Amino acid sequence: MTLATDHHHPVLIPSDPQAGLLGVLRRILFGRVSTTLAFALVVLFVLVAAFAPLIAPYDPLRQSIIQINRLPSAANWLGTDQFGRDVFSRLIYGARNSLIFGLLSPLLAAIFGTLLGITAGYFGGLADRLISRVVDLLLAFPELLLAILIAAVLGGGFWNIIAVITVAFIPGFARVARAQTLAVRQEPYVEAAISMGVSTPVILVRHVLPNITAPIIALMTLWVASAIRLEAALSFLGIGTQPPNPSWGNIIRDGLNNLFGSPWPIVGAGLAITGVVLAFNLLGDAVRDVLDPSTGR
């Protein structure tokens, strides 16, 4: 795909038959065997999360004193925990939390971070200095540490955790959007639009935003895995999803408290987190290589 410009806006010209949206998706999903397998695992993860009530054999919150620490069997595929709850059912319902936090938080972070980055990069001056200093301050903290600090203030709860992960990811999106906006701001078609008196909102929507979307989408796809991992870490520390609601992170924490009674919660949740995070990372790498090949090289 090549980029041609005129005095009004850039025009994407397909240079090969795969330049359309379907072609891009085909290259992303089926360009490598590993990516195809990762995509299949992601689809399975989404289906399990969406249809958890139909798939889970038991109520994930139901406790039974006579079923404590049972070994894996036909009735309980991954055994039971120290409260007699079915581990397999809790993992299935825990996938819902991971899916919601993993998709919603990076999406919100991409929206707010892109708005901040475009504002800083396009207008410059005081807005750029203020936004850049705040972003630099937030980037001084590792994502997990920043999330822990914010979660300690806000406490647990669904929307609080969404806010925690979103704030932790906003600086990265803002920095990428600012850098891309600075580059696009110098392009001839943007300068031509400004000289012709085109309003700033129109320039941002028609010229700037479409040309910085690819790296933003690539980054968002990669950070879905980070959001899942971050939510699991917060739940493991007790400041994420609160018991008795199942989350892969608090399933591992409960398993550690009952390690010698039943190791299956740790094994099951650990494999689930590893598989899903690896799948989203492979998928994110493929999206980045196709949409933003310069970073792939």
Summary of the structure (lengths in Angstrom):
residues: 297
radius of gyration: 22.6
end to end distance: 17.1
largest distance: 78.0
contacts: 1011
relative contact order: 0.15
helix: 72%
strand: 3%
